[in-house]
Amino acid sequence: MIYFDNAASTPVEPEVTQLVHDLMRDNYGNPSSLHEPGRRSRVVIEEARKTIAELLGVSSSEIVFTSGGTEANNHILWSCFLDLKIQHFITSPLEHPAVLNTLKNISNHFDIKISYVNINSQGHIDIEHLDHILKNSPLTLVSLMHANNEIGNLLPVNQVKKLCDNHKALFHSDTVQTIGKYQMDLHSLGFDFAVASAHKFHGPKGVGFSYINSDKELKSFITGGMQERDLRAGTENIYCIAGMALALEIAMKDIKENKKHISNLKSRLIEKITRELPEIEFYGDEKKEGLYSIINLKLPQTEHSEMLPIKLDIEGIAVSGGSACSSGSNKPSHVISSLDPEEIRPSLRVSFSKFNTTKEIDVFVETLKNIYL
Ligand code: PLP
């Protein structure tokens, strides 16, 4: 099996699997209990929090564990509305559904304003338009993802932060695709809120965290007990929290080598496709620096393209199709449809991890050639 769907989820690090297994066997105490087994579980959680906070240049008290990126985005957006009284949310049409649908849900129930910043046909946001919609807009939050999960474009964080500061707006970024892939200091980058999901960096599924700048007083979104300093009720998933911290530690330790290796895979694929399959183009901006682990192929409009993810699956290659091919209907993703409505073609997202090899790239291109040529 060639696994090229690492933006969807990644294989778990063997050391993480071992740690989760050992903790499940040995640490059964409830971390809120005051007895020794409970205290032992508490220590596991607090050590994981400290590890993550140090790796990302923030304080431990700014990290809140969640069930993943979706919950973290929901918590931040809802709480910004309910507790910080945000009235205007500025986002883009390219955001993950965890942001877009949450904002739609808030606006279905309450009177808030949502503005969508313009994007160009390559998926870059229009900074001047952002500046324009931020003008004369009190109580505003800008929510723009750090790297797009379908086309890999990177947000110009410094420029967005500057505009947010100029207009006194808050800044939330969905950093699910970049945490564990770059050396990031969340304080210096200037986010008020950021989020992570462990299964995107070789950790377990169903666990993640929010970064909430200590100046911002959010309240719990899930009500119940007082866990996570009253910011997220419910007994903590200590096993996956510890597994996530270890996965992030491993990712950050080898970050330079991983980045170099994965970037080479991406360049090799782009070069080979450009040379050997020129009818395939790219969505997003393959020439500008984007997230090094994602490339999105813009396929020719032929019968082969419609069925490509299924054909590749039969050949033992796992990728993500940009179109849902069910009951004969071919529905492009909201990201692809937002780029250039005149130019919508079937797409294929290919996303790498450190476990992929150059040989796999060559096999992938040969398989594509067998299908297309
Ligand atoms: N945000 C982005 C950019 C993502 O890519 C994903 C996962 O695909 C999520 C949020 C949701 O994260 P989770 O799977 O942890 O709910």
Residues whose N, C-alpha, C, O or C-beta is under 5 A from the ligand:
A	BS01	PLP	A7 A8 S67 G68 G69 T70 H96 A98 A147 N149 D174 V176 Q177 S197 G208
